[in-house]
Amino acid sequence: MDATPLKYMNSPKEVWASVSHLPIFLISIFFIVSYLFFAWVFTKIISRINIYQQQVSYKILSAFMIIIIIGLLIIPIRGGIQLAPLNQSSVYFSTNNYANHAAINATWSFFHGVTNKTSSTHNPYNYLQLSKAKQISDSLYHSSDNFYKVLKTTTPNIIFIIWESFTEKATHLSVGGKEVTPYFNKLKKEGVYFSNAYASGDRTDKGLTAILSGYPALNQTSITRAPAKSGKLIVFSRLLKQKGYQTPFYYGGEPAFANIKSYLLHGGFDPIIEKNDFSGKDQNSKWGAHDGVVANKMFSDLYKIKQPFFATWLTLSSHEPFETPVPDFFAGDDHTTLLLNSLRYTDEVINDFIENCKHQSWWQNTLIVIIADHGHALPETGKKSDNYRIPILWLGGALSETGITIDKVTSQLDIASTISAQLEIRENHFPFSKNIFDDTNKEWAFFSFNNGFGFVQNKKTFVFDNVGKNVLEQQGLINSKDIESAKALQQIIYQDYLDK
């Protein structure tokens, strides 16, 4: 139950036809009797207390207690003192969405839908006639059976390492003569590196749906915050589960944050290893367990897991406040240095994990994808588009070729379709995703931020403000057709969200 019924209130005849089979009269009588009973009980209690309300001491005590109780109510309102506040994901427990929906408080869900406008049907980005926007958007996609195969097998083990805040800018940086990501830079030479890739959004919840469902980030919300909508997404993990894959998910924090857990359960991830699966001594980060602890847990599990498997690891340590359990690599306590220290720590953890994997019997049949959930504003370059540029690297013995760098413009959105094609999954499950290795596809990437978007093509980029309706920055020669194409994408993406 959410705010969806409000959409139909302007058609009362149809509404009545939909509910006329229900015992409306009996439900109404029950409601009235219950209301009158509790009103009577409440009145009796108040009348007894009223005797004492004239006393000054009672008034002082009452005022004091009201202040204390209001303060204490913050705890049950947010659902406890844990890091992530209570949301729908807190009661999700099954990969069967029907069971999850049955566990949700219907009244809370209804008013949540009303206050968060999840039932809204208005598209604030109506730049073009819908038919024209759809035509332009469709023209940006193409698919064919002629694409470059980079995998030796159609049933590899797959490991996704989704690296928190891993900005491409960090791969070029050195501090005091020391590289920020020396191990990643070494690994780039051992796999297939995508050097011109972009994130779809600027938050982890948006990055997960972009990577696993090829679903674009939204401007002022996230589809995971509306489980009724995210539950309609096709998730890459569920496709693989239907093919017999094991699908564990690893995260050292609380997946209930931003309703991520509901999306993961819908995606068929099982088990979901999270903060509470680690001992108290290992929860040595503000968010939970650091990356080194999670990497060790994941590796020990993969040593025993049935093949084929699709294991996903969402890292944690490079999330603000950028804590690490090891001494700093770079001196300084400014925000940028803290970020770089945390990236350097995770860089070493991931390298150790991969080196351990190389000695396993399943390595030769495994593909590892290292990809950021989103970029970062730091270190500053003066170009907003740089904040969305991320590294993507494919590694593993399942690759038919290594030491390759792909310079074409691509997006984390394209991972789902690209790997699906490599596994010979023919159906077009991800309409907003392109096959990177299909040369008939156009070369572009689209990203969204609070109330604007960016559009990247070969040798030209621009960032557009949806409020001021103007271009904020650009590189290269931008024409009106480029702007119209990006506007069409913005409109169609948000319309798709509204229609779910």
TAQUI-V875218 format. One line per field, one symbol per residue. phi: phi as a letter, one per 20 degrees, with the letter a starting at -180 (. if undefined). psi: psi as a letter, one per 20 degrees, with the letter a starting at -180 (. if undefined). burial: # if it has 16 or more other C-alpha atoms within 10 Angstrom, else .. Layout:
# TAQUI-V875218
phi->???
psi->???
burial->???
This chain:
# TAQUI-V875218
phi->.ceggffdfecfffffffdffefgfffffffffffffffffffffffffgfefefffffffffffffffffffgfffenpdffeffbgffdfbcfeffffffeefffgfffffffelfefdeefdefcfgfffffffffedbbbedceeddfcecffccedeegleefgffdeccmndffcffffffgedbdddecdcfebccffffffffecldffdfdbcfffcgfeffefedgffffffenfecfccbeddffglmfgffffffmfaedecgfedfgfeedcgeqeffffffffffffffdffefccdccefcfeegemececffecfpcfgfffffffffffgfffffffffffeefegfdcddddbefaebfdffcndffffdececcdcofffeccmdddeffbbffefffffgffemeffeecfeddegeeffffeabcccchbabccdcfmbbbcdefeflbfebbcneedffffffffffgffffffffff
psi->pbjghhhjijmhghghhhjhiqmgghggggggggghghhgggggghhhhhhiiipghggggggghggghgghihghgijajrgprpahhhipiqiohghghhipoggghghghghjkijqjpoilmhrpghgggggghiiqqqrjnrppiqiqjlqqpppooopknqhhhiiqqokjpqhmhgghghhijbopoilqqqhbjqghhhghgghjkpqqrgjaqhhinhhghiiqpphhhghhhjjqqmqpppiboiipkkhghggghjjporopagiiqrhhimkqhhcprhgghggggghghhiqqqqqnppoorhhjqpklqqjrqqhppqjrgghgghghhhghghgggggghhhhjqhigikpppopqqhrbqhqqpiiphhhiipqqppprriiphqrkppoiqprqhhigghghghhjkohqninijqqohjoiiqqorqpqqaglarqpprojqqqppohgilrphqqpaoprhhghhghggggghghhgghi.
burial->###................................................................................#########.##.#..##..#....##.###...##.....###.....##.##..##.....#.#####.#################.#.....######..##.##############################..##########.#########...##########################.####.##...##.#.######.##..#...#.....############..###...###......###############..#..#....##################....################..#...#.################.....##.#######..#########..######...######....#..#.......##############.##..
